[in-house]
Amino acid sequence: MPIVHIYVTPPIDDASQKEELFRSVTEAISKSLGKSPEQTRILLHELAESGWSVGGETVEARLRTQRSKPAR
């Protein structure tokens, strides 16, 4: 039984986007592993930008910094 963990930030507010994500990942697992869709389990972990970091800095802070830089 395939178990897939997907981590996204920011959280997905649109229910139809989540449904499409689940459908497309299930289809990919089914095709690539030869498993029936009913065997696939997907866990969606929706993370706030303040709830994880890269290089010791929250993603929220990194995005603020990126947004404040002038476009090239």
Secondary structure, DSSP 8 states (H G I E B T S, - for coil): --EEEEEESS----HHHHHHHHHHHHHHHHHHH---GGG-EEEEEE--GGG-EETTEEHHHHHHHHHHS---
